[in-house]
Amino acid sequence: MSDDHRVMEFLERVAADNAAAFAGLSTSLGVRLGLYRAMAGAGPLTSTELAAKTGLVERYVREWLDGQVAGSYVIHSPETHTYLFPDEHAAVLADSALPTYVGGGFTMLKALYGAEEALVNAYRNGGGVSWQDFGPDLAEGVAAFFKPGYDAVLVQEWLPALEGVETKLRRGASVADVGCGHGYSTVLMAKAFPQSRFHGFDFHEPSVEAARKLAKESGVDDRVTFEVAAAHDFPGGDYDLVTFFDCLHDLGDPGAALRRTEESLAEGGSCLVVEPNVSAEPGENINPIGRSFASTSPVLCLPVALAQNGPHALGNHPGPDALKEIGTEVGLGNWRLAVETFTNRVYDVTR
């Protein structure tokens, strides 16, 4: 017989999760429609004033604001009928240039929830759900989700933590960014190290097109190229550095990608592998970051890998031992944990 007190405790927890799931769509709307940006630093606003600032319909804006108040995202003053978005909240949902920004994660929800039927079928028949099956919003959302973190630590912390890599980049090196997506990581490196040359590869053509546009807008297209290529057969070359930013675990054959990397590295070259900081032991993920990654894996990372019909479907938390074992099989057996952050583990991988 169940314990009534424990039932009620769990009911309250699930009810809170259910409320957050519904609220997530409103948060995504706030990001996409510029509502948070409009409120940031503006002080108390009425719904009419916010509607005017954003060009939106006041009745919708008022209802959206009331939902934000219910979640304590926005503070309401009943005396003046105004709404305040605190600066501390703006740092999380309004300014995408800050490392604390997480708004991009909510813009992924449309693509993930929209693929529910495909996921139901995959769970029943063992197949996968390809990246393209999730729709274009996924690539945009993933890029927006990872960009603030890369902005904050890639050049400042991660690359300096690799043995001898920063010196090579300053002198002039050749770099392959595999699974580059929209090219944020590639362009960041190119801006920081103008003497080096960068080559971004991704199998998703719309992402490659977006990356080319970003490189041109950023003024680095003279030293950056982007090509459509799979991770297991990207164009070779004597690369001083090959990078995998939060994508190796998504591959159906990560071993083939690492084998291609080993074949393409110059003498003394390195491979940078960035993976989520989530444990292979389920009980160690009972925290917000662990839950976020562990919950994303069964609806995105695992089905995407299974859709590629490769020998592996790692999910996003296979653990370092599993990754090292795959690397060792293809000649990349030296895996050193270079940096560990709240959200990521960064490995310096060599022959």
N, C-alpha and C positions, 0 to 999 in steps of 0.2 A: 504494500500500500504506500502511495506517495505521501511525502511530508507536505502538508498544506502550506506551511511557511516557505519552504523551498520552491514550491510551485509558484507562489506569488512573487518571490524574488526573481525567478527566471522569467515570469510573465512580464514584470516591469522592465527587465533587461531587453527582452524581445520587442516590447512595445516601444522602447526608446530607439532601438535599431530600425523598427518599422517607420517611426516618425522621421528618423534621419534619412531613410531611403526616399521617402516622399519629398523631404526638404531638399534633397540633393538636386532634384530637377529645378527647383526654384533658385538654388545657388548657381547652377549652370546658366539659367536665364539671366541672373544678375551679372555674371561674367560676360556673357555674349552680348547683352544689350547695353553694357556700359553703366549699369546702375551703381555698382560699387565705385567705379572710377569717378562718377559724377558726385557721389556723396563724400568721397575722400577729401578731407581738409575743408569742406564747405560749411561746417558747423551745422546747427539745427536747420532742417528744411521741412516744409510742408509737402504733402504729396503733390500738390499743384506745382510747387516750385521744382520738385524733382522731375515731374513729367515734362515741364517746359525745358529743363536742362537737357533732357535725353531725347526729346521729340516723341515721347510715348504717350499712350492714352492714360489719363489720370486715374480712371477707375481701376485699371489693371495695376498701375503703380501703387495705389493705395492698398489694394489687396496683397500685393507682393510685400509691401512694407510690414503689414500686420503679421505675415508669416515670418518675416525676419525678426520681428520683435519677440514672437513666440519662441524662437530659437536662441534668443539673447545675442543675435548678431548685431541688431540695431536697438537703440534705446529710444523709447517713446516718452514724450512729455504730454500728459493729458491736458495740462493747463494751457499750453500754447499750440497743441495739435501738431507738434513738430517731431521729426525723427533725426536722430544723431548716429552717425557711423564713426565710432571712436578711431583715433589714429592707429591704435594697436591692432584693430581689426582690419584697417585698410592695408597694413603691412602684410596681411595674409591673403587678402582677396582683391585688392585693388591695384597694386603696383607689381607688375610682372618682372620688373628689374631687380626686385629684392629676393634674396635667397629664401626668405620665409614665405614666399608666394606659393600657394597650392591651388589656385583657381583652375589651372589647366587640367587637374585631375578630374574635376567635375564635368568638363566638356567631353570627356571620354564616355560618359554614361549613356548618351544617346546611341552610340555605336554598340556598346556592350549589351544594353537591354534590347536593342533592336535585333540582336542575333540570338535571342533566347530560343526561338523555334529551331534554329540550326543546331544550337547546343543541346537541346532536348534530343534531337535525332542522333547527334554524335554520342551522347551518353548511352543511347540504346543500342547503336550498331557498332560502336568502337571507332568510328571514323573521326576525322578532324574537321575543323572550321578554319579555312584559310584566312590570311590577313585581308585579302580582298573582299571576302564574304562579310566582313564587318562594316564595310563602307568607308568612304573618304574621311568621315569625321574622326575615325580612330587614329589615323596617322597624324592628323592635326592636333588631336588631344594629347597623344603620347609625346609629341614634340614639345607642346606647351607645358606638359607636366615635368619633363626632365630639364628643360632649359634653365630655370632659375638656379638649380643645383650646379649644373655645369658652369654657369656664369660665375658662381661664387668660388668654386674649388678646383676646376680642371687645370687651369694655368697656374693658379696660386699654390696649390697643394699636391695635386695628383701627379702631374708630370715631374716636378722636382723630386718626388719620392722614388722615381724610377732610377736605377743605377746608371749614371752617365748619360741619360737621355736628354736632359735639358741642355747640356753643353753641346751635344750634336745638333739639336734644333736651332740653337743660336748661331752656330757656324754654318748651318745649311744641311738639312737632311731630307730624305724622301720618306713620306708617311702615307700609309694606306689606312683609311677609316672604313672598316667593313660593317655593313648594316648601318650606314650613316643617317638613314631617315631623311629628315628635312635639312640636314647639314649643319645644325647648330654647333655640334662638337668640332666638326671640321673647320668651320669658319672661325670659331674661337681660337683654335690653334694657329690658323693662318695669320690672324691679326696679331697674335703675340710673337710669332716667329717669322718675320718677313723674308729671311734668308732661305727658308725651307720651302719645299713643294709638297702639296697635299692632294691626295686622290681619294675621293669618296665613292663607295660602291654600295648599291642597294638594289634588291630585286624588284622593288616597287617603283614603277616608272613615274607615277604622279609625285612621289616623294623626291625623286631625283630632279624632276623639273622644278619643284619648289626649292630644292637646295641650290640649283643653278641660279635661280632668281635671287636667293639670299646672298650668294657670293658676289653677284654683280652689284646689288644694292649696298653691300658692305665694302666694296672697292677692293676685293681680294681675288677677283676672277682671273687675274694675271698669274696667280700662283696656285690656284685651286681648280681641279677638274672633278666632275661628277659623271659617273657612268652607271648604266643599268647592268648589274652583274650579280650572280648568286654568290654566297659566301664560300662555296666549295670550289669555285672556278674563276674568282676575280682575276683580272689581268696581273700577271707576275711582274717581278722587278726586284732589284736589290733594295728592299725597303729597310730603312734603319729602325722603323717603328711601324707595327701593325696594331690597330686598336679595335676593340669590340666593346661598345658602350651599351650595357644593359640589353644585350641581344643574343649572346652566345647560347644561353639556355633556351631560346626560342627556336633554335634550329633543329630540324629533324636529324641532321648528321653533323653535330658539332665537331666530331673527330675529323671529318673531311675538311671542314673549314680550318681547323688547326693544322691539318696536314698541308693544306695549300699555303697557310701562313709560314710553316717551317720551310717549305720549298722556296718561298718568296723573300725570306729574310736575308739581308746582307750579313756578312761575317760580323759577329758581335751585336747583331740586331736584337731588338726586344719586342715583346708583345704585351700590350696593356689590355687586361680583361677587367671590366667593371661589372659587378653583379650585385643584385639586391642583398642588403644585410638582413637576411632572414635565415633561420636555422633549419637544418634537415630534421631536427627533433621537434615534432609538433608542439610539445609542451613548453618549449622555449619561445614560442611566438605569441604568447598571450599578452600582448601589448598592442597599442594602436598601429605602430609601424609594421610589426610582424603580422597583425591581422590584415592590414591593407594588402601587403604582398601575397600572403597565403590565400586571401580571398580572390585576388586577381588571377592567380595561377590556374585554377580549375575552369575559368571562363575565358581566358585569353592565352596565356603562355603555353599551357599543355595542349589545348586544341589546335593552336597554330602549328606547334611542332608535329603533332600527329597527322596533320593535313599534308605534311611533306613526305610521309611514308618512309622515314629514315629508320636507322637502327636504334635511335634514342628518342625519348620524350621525357625530358628531365623535369619539367616544371621549373618554377623560378627559385626553388630552394633545394637543389640537389646536395649542397654542401661542398666544401673545398676538396674533400677526398675524391669524390666522384669526378669532379672537373680535372683534377691532377691525374687521375687514372687514365682518362681519355687522352689528355695531352701527352702523357708518357708513352702511350702506344704509338704516337706519330712523331716522336722525337722532341717534344717540348715538355720535358720532365721537371724542370726547375720552376716551381711555383712559390713565390714569396709574397706574403701579404704585406703590401707596401703602405696602405692606408686603410683605416677602418673608420667610417663616419656613422652617423645616426642611421643613415639610409643605405649606405653602400659599402661593399668590400672591393678594394682595388688590388689586383694582383699584377706583379711584375713577373712575366713569364719568359724564360729563355731556354735555349737548347740544353 
